[in-house]
Amino acid sequence: MNAEDVKTVSKTHPSVLEPAVSCTAKMLCLEVIAWKELKHPSILEFIGIYHEQRAEYQPGFYLVSPLMEHKSTKSFVANQDVSVSEINRLLRETLAGLAFIHEWGFIHGDVRAVDILVDEKKHARLADFGLRTIITRADAVAQNFTAGEEKATNARWLAPELLHVTSYSAAGDVYAFGCVVLELYTGEDPFPNTADTLIHGQVSGYVKPWSQPPKSAKPPSIRRTMGGDLWNLVQKCWSRDPKGRPTASDALDEMYKITGGRG
């Protein structure tokens, strides 16, 4: 996709260019191949690649995707009087996207409310497939992080067993989904009263991101109460044993039961 292609697409299909300058050519190719395969209503659409000719040390590659009118779920629930039923629908759609990529043998590795976007029809779209984490085959995960670099940033969402390894897992995605439930109901990040410098100790000590069901959200004008059934599902997602967590598909089925079926 060249500059003229991007201009043509943008006229009929509002899009966003995400820089991929931190990726090597090999990583970028893997990322594109993976993303291009993942076509689902709850997955952000991949349009193409735009290459801007720049200096040799600045490759200037961009991944092109549709522009999401309502930005992330985090900002969407913070800026509007969004109902509990709408939040639960966004959570179901997120699980549908996770279940889909897991069935294909992929993992996400960075599931957070800021990485779940909201389109013009107010539906959730799972995004961020590689600018900070490269989607890889679940049976051959090999991400080379410098110790304390990437995972220190997102450790609040990280399953305890992943804290000191260089691979991600489907069970880790499910753990992070439990944190997303917390984010959308409370407007807070996991471990809301814990300083960044203490997060690693909390996670490695198997302290849960929240100790009791949240009763209200921020801003104060938006109040949401989490039902006991949903809180129980969150607790399962946060199981200390990865094998004790539901799969994304099982969690989706449970979400439908909690919220009154698939109709």
ABEGO torsion letter per residue (X at the ends): XBAAAAAAAAAABBBBBBBAAABBAAAAAAAAAAAAABBBAABBBBAEBBBBBBBAABAGBBBBBBBBAAEBAAAAAAABBBBAAAAAAAAAAAAAAAAAAAAAGBBAGBBBAAABBBBAAGBBBBBGAGAABBBBBAABBBBBBBBGBAAAAAAAABBAAAAABABBBAAAAAAAAAAAAAAAAAGBBBGAABBAAAAAAAAAAGBBABABBBABBOBAABBBBBBAAAAAAAAAAABABAAABBBAAAAAAAAAAAAGEAX
